[in-house]
Amino acid sequence: MAVRTVAEPSRNQAWTAALPFLVAAVVYLVLLAVGASLLNDPDIFWHVVVGNWIGAHGFPTGDPFSFTFAGEPWIAKEWASQIVFSLAYRLGGWPAVVVVAAAAVALAFALLTHFLLDGLAPLPVIAFLAVAFVLAAPHIVARPHVLALPVMVAWVGGLFRAVDRDTPPPYALAALMVVWANLHGGFTLGVVLCVAAALDAVFGAQRGSGFRLARGWIGFVVLTVVAAMATPYGPRSMLVTWRILSQSEALSLISEWRPADFSRIAAFEVVLLAGVGLALYTGFVLRPVRILVILGLLHLALSLQRNGEVLGMVAPLVLAGPIARQFPALRSEREPGAPRWGPALGAAALLGAATVAAVMTVGYRPGQLITPAGAVEAIKRVEAGPVLNSYNFGGYLVFAGVPPFIDGRTELYGGAFTARHHRAVTLADLDDFLKLLDQYGIGATLLTPGTPALALLDRLPEWRRLYADDVAVAHIRVPRELLDAH
């Protein structure tokens, strides 16, 4: 009986210590299995090209890719991620891009597990991880935000760990903000959460420690703001986020920027209702600042579908401390101590073998529906001139060296231009479509099958269908002199 009493905690401690590594391994293997889906976003094409361009020319301050906005002010706010993707592509092609993206997501979930185990037992931690993965899954693609996910988790985990321990955060934590600010524009959320954590710490401080905490947190907030401007573009990087979010005309046209859709039951609604139900049933209570943080995260996820992973991965870090205090049965029994590297080495060996096997056997490449290779080659051969393209083909055009009419850089094109393009190609404004063809001297079009403008182009005497397949349809403008000759 005594042996069991001693051995059982030891086994529990070993299981708890190994859990972050096991979670990382499972997430990584799942993402390798569905690796092709990580390349189903057209923006990865131009992110790779931007990384190459920075390596050759330095940091851009004007658009070097499109013909519609050539030279207009534009910054590569996610330059560090773009260089990472560029290097990965040059070293190992698209499989290397998949591996880098999958590894970043796996690391984010390992860190999330590590921070949650500070306060919670493994079972509620696993429940939080499952919810986080469900909410993040639709937006797990090879783009800069996935490289920033581990930084976001480490940042928020560090902030609220300090709050829960009634201490200011270590100033060294601000180094993460420098990394985040150069990886992805979402770092502005990190600045806001830093201010929120500071307020929560000061207003919730124990009697007599408020002044000490306030002094430490004020210094850290100031350092955070300075760190957020430590980019090649200084404070300009912080302003891009607000510019994107203010373009309501464009956001409603891009699926990931649309509000959550509750017309049909989906995972997000199930998670939301379950969370509300559990809070009401258990009488769970939060301090006012944390209530505002959770409501803010909910607003982001409800107003923009792409923010599901932010809610799923940040909210547990905000909630874990209060849950552990109010529900003793859910508290962690993890003992502090040095990390155990045995599970890490075992996981690394397994994942290394799985990576080699996947890269050698699976043909990872961007999805066919965003890769109009045949149509682009046909357009290149005839040297037709400026190309009017569907929104989702812009990334591939940049990758193929053809200046696009529009691509995924919404902050460059703006809401009015993006909306005008949509109305034109859908023939919601037929006259403006014809005007747009002449205004920009369009010599060829590259549109997805089923686009309403295709039927009109087939009937216009000065336009000829050049190429068509299941991915794209290309038309070229016939020179007027040839029309007159006939």
N, C-alpha and C positions, 0 to 999 in steps of 0.2 A: 504493500500500500504506500509506503514511504517512497519507494522508487518511482511509482507512477506519479505521485505528487510532484516530485522533482523533475521528472522527465517531461511531463506534459507542458509546463511553462517553457521548457527549453525548445520543444518542438514548435510551440506557438511563436516563440521569438524567432526561430529560424524561418518559419513560414512568412512572418511579417517582414523580416529583413529581405527576403527574396522577392517579395511581391512587386516592387517597382521594376525589377529586371524581368520578371515573368510578364508583367503588363506590356513592357516595351517590346518583348519578343513576340507576343501575340499580335499586338497592333502592327508591328513591322511585317510579320508574315502575312497577315490579312491584306495589307496594302500591296505587298508584292504579288499576291494572288490576283488582285484586281488592278494591277499596275497600269494597264492601258487606260483605265478610267481617269488616272491622274493627269493624263495628257489630253483630255477632252475639252480643254479650254483654249480658244484661239490666241489668248494673250501670251501664252508661253512662247510663241514664235517671236514676237517682238521683244520680249524680255531677254531672250538669248541674244538677239541682234544688238540691243542696247548695251549689253555687257561687252560684246565684241567692239562696239563703237567706242565705248569708254576706254577700253584697252588701247585702241589705236589713236584716239583723238583727245581724250580727256573728258571732263564733265561737260555735257551740253548745256547751253543756256537758251538755245532756240531749236525748233523742230528740224531735224535733219532727214526726216523720212517721208512725210506726206507731200503731195503737191498742192493741196488746198491751203495748208497752213505753214508751208515751208518758211523757216526763219522766224516764225512767231515765237514769243517767249514760252519756253517749256523747260522744265528741269527733270532730271532723272532722280526723283526723290527716293527711289528704292534701289539705288545704284549698287549697294553691297550685295543684295540678293541677286541682282541681274548679273553681276560678275561671277557669283557662285554658280548660277545656272549656265552661264557661258562657258566657264571652265569645265563644268561637268559634261556639257555637250561636246566640247572639243576633245576631252579625254576619253569619253566612252559613249558618245551619241545619246540618243533618247533613253536607253536603259540606265545610263548614269544619272540622268535627270530624275528618273523615277526613283532610283535608289536614294538620292539626296533628299527628295521630298518625303519619301516614306520614313527615312531615318529621322528627319526633323520632327515629324508628327509623333513617331514612337518615343523620341526623347521628351516631347512635351507631355505625353501621357505618363511617362516614368516620373517626371518631376511633379506632376499633379498628384500621383500616387504618394510620392515621398512627403509632400507637404500635408496632404490630408491625413496620413498616418501619424502625424504629430499629435493630432487630437482625437482621431476616430479609430475604432476597431476596423479590421479588414472588411467585414461584411458591409457596413454602410459605405466604406470607401469604394468597394466594388460596385455598389449600386450607383454612386455618383459617377464613376467612370463609365458605366454603361450608358447613363443619360448623356454624359458629355460626348461620347462617341456617336450616339444617335443624332444629336443636334449638330455635330460638326461634320458628319459624313457627307452631306450634300455639297459642302464647300471644300472638301479635301482634294485639291488639285495642285499641280505643280506651278505655283505662283508665289510671289514674295511673302504673302501672309503666312504660308505654312512654315517658312524658314524663321519667321518671327514668333511662332507659337511657343517654342520653348522659352524664349526670352520673356514673353508676356506672362507665362505661368510662373517663372522664377521671380519676376518683378512683383506680381500681385501676391504671390506666396510670401515673399520676403516682407512686404509691407504689412500684411495682416498678421503675420507671425509676430512682428514687432508690436503691433497693437495689442494682440492677445497676451503678450508677455509684459505689457505695461512698460515698454522701453522704446526709445527712438530707434529707427533703423540704422544700421551701420552705414557710414558715408560711402563705403566701398560699393554698396548696392547701386549707387548712382551710375556706376560704369555700365550697368545693364541698359540704362536709358540711352547712353551713347550708341550702343550696339543696335538697339531697337530703332532709334531715330534714323539710322542708315540702312536698315533692312526693309522697313515698311511704314507707310503713312499712318497706321493705326497707333503709333506711339503717342499721338495726342491724347488718346484714351488713357494711356498710362500716366500722363501728367495730371489729368482730371482725377484719376483714382488715387494718386499720391496726395492730392489736396483733401480728398474725402477721407482717406485713412488718417491724415493728420488731425482733421476735425473730430473723427471718431475717437482717436486716442486721447485728445485733450479733454473733450467733454465727458468721456467715460473714465477719466483718470481717478485713481484712488485719492482720498483726501491727503493733501500735502504734497502730492507729486505732480500737480498740474503745471506749475511754473517750469519745473525741470523738463517735463515732456514737451511743453510748448516751445521752449528754447531749442531743444534738439530737433523737433519736427520742422520748425520754421527754417532752420539752417538747411535741413535736408530738402525741403520744398524748393528753396532758392537754388540749391545745387542741382536739383532735378531740372528746373527750367533752363539753367545754363547748359546742362548736359544735353537737353533736347535740341539745343541750337548748335551742337558740335557736329555739324554736317558741312559738306562742301558749299552748301547754299545758305548756311546760317538760318535765321528765322523764317526764310521763305518756305522751307519744308513744312513748317507748322501751318502755314496758311493754305496749303494745297487741299488739306482735308476739308476745311470749311468751304472752299470753292466748289469741291465736288458735291458736297451735301446740299449746297444751295441751288443746284441745277435740277429743279423738280421736273422740268420738261423732259430731260434725258433719263432721269432715274426711273420714271414710270415705263420706259420702253425697254429697259434692260432687266432680264428676269431676276438676276441676283440682287438687284437694287429695289425690287418691288416689295410692297408690304406683304406680311404673312397672309396666306390664303386659308380661310377657315370654311370655305364652301364645302369641303370634304374633310372627313376625319383623317388626321395625319399624326405623325410621331410628335411634332411640336405641340399640338393641342393636347395629346394624351399626357405628355410630360407636364405641361402647364396646369392642367386640371388636377393631376395627381399631386403636384406640389401644393396647390392651393388647398386641396382636400386634407392632406397630411398636416399642414400648418393649422388648419381649423380644428382638426380632430385632436391634435396633441397639445394645443394651446401654446405653440412655439412663439417666442417673443424676441424681437430685435430692438436694438437701440435706434433712435431716429435716423442717424446718419447712415447706418447700414440698410435701413428700410429704403432710404433715398437711393442708395447704390443699387440695390436689387431692382427697384422700380425703374431706374435708369437703364439697367441692362435689359430688362423686359421691354422697355420702349425701343431700344435699339434693335432687338430681335423681332419685334412686331412691325416696326416701320421699314426695316431692311432685311430681307431674307438672309443675306450673306452674313449677318451677325449672329447666327445661331451658335456658331462655335465659340463666340465670345461669351454668350450667356452660359453655355454648357461648361466652359473651362474656368471662368472667373467666378461665377456665383458660388460653386462649392467651396472655394477658398475663403469667400466672405462669410459663408454660413457655418463652416466646420467648427470654429471656436465656440460660438454660441450654442450649437447643438451639443458639443461635448460637455459644456457647463450645465446645460439644462436636463440632459438625459444621461445619467451616469452609466447606464447599461451599454451605451454606445461608445464610451470612451476608449481611447487607445491604451493598451498595456505595454507598448513598446518601450524598452529600456534604452536610455541614451548610451552611445558607445561608438566605436570606430565602425565604419561600413565593412560589411563582409564581401570580399571581392570574389569568393568562390562562385556564387551564382552569376556574378557579372561576367566572369571569364567563360563560364559554361554557356551563358546566353550569347556571348560574342562569337564563340566557336560555331554554335548552331546557326546563328544568323549569317555568319560569313559563308558557310556551306550553302545555305538556302539562297543567298544572293548570287553566288557563282552559278548555281543550278538554274535559277530563274533567268539570269542574263544570257546564259548559253542556250536556253530552250524556248524562251518566250520572246516574240518579236515586238517589243514595246515601241510604239510610234504613235504620234498624234492621230486622233480619230479621223476617219475618212471624210466625215461631213464638214470638217473645218480645213480640209487639205485639198483644195481644187487644183491639184497639180496639172492634170491634163489640160484644163481650160487655160491656165496661166501660161503653159508652154505654147499653146496655140496663139495666144495674144502676143507673146514675145516674138514669135516667128514673123508675124505680119507687121510688127512695130506700129501698132495702131495709134499710139498717143495716149493721153491721160485716160485712166480707167475709173469708171464709176462702179463701185463694188458694194455688195451686201456687207452689213456691219461685221458679221462673223468671218468674212474673208480678209479683213484688213490685216490681221496678224500674219497670215501666210504671205500676203503680198509683200510686206516688209521683209520677211524671211527670204523671199524669192528675189529681192532687189527691185521690186516694182513699186513706185510711190503710190500709196493708196489714196482714195478719196476720203476714207474714214477708217479708223480702227478703234481699239479699246481704250485709248487715252482720252477719256471723257473730259478730264480737266483741261486738255488742250482745245478740243473742238467746241466745248460749251454746250449748254442745253438747247439753245435756239438752233444751232447748226445741226445737232443730232436729231432734233425733232423735225427739222425741215427735210433732212435726208429720208427719215422714215415716212413722212407724208408723201414725198415724191415717189419713192419706189413702190409704195403701196397704192399709188394713184389716188390717194385721198385728196391731192391737189394736182390734177393732171396738167393744168397750165404751167404750174411751177416746175413740174418734172421736165417739160419741154424747155422751159427757160433755163433750168439748171444745166441741161445738156449743152446749150449754147454758151452760157455764162462761163463755164469752166473748160470749154473746148473739148468736151469728152469725145474720145475717138473709139473707145471700146467700153463695154459693160460686162461685169462679172457678177451674176446674180444667182441666188439659190433657186432651184426648180420650184415653181408655184408662186413666185413673186409676181404680183399683178402687172408690173411694168413689162414683163416679158411678152405678154399678149399684145401690148401696144407696139413694142419694138418690132415684133414680127410683121406688123401691118404698115409701119412707116417705110416709105419708099427708099429713104437714104440709109436704112439700116439692114444688115444681113446677119443671119445667124451663122456664127463661125464654128461653134463647138457646143456639144451638149452631152452630158452624162447624168448619172444619178446624183452627182454632187453639185454641179454647177452648169450654168448656161452662159455662153459668151456671145455677144454681138459686136460687130464692128461697123463703124460709119463708112459708107461708100463715098469717096471723093466726088464733089459736085460735077467735075468735068467728065467723070465716067458716067454719071447719071445723064448728063446732057448728051453724051455720045450715043446713048441708047434711046 
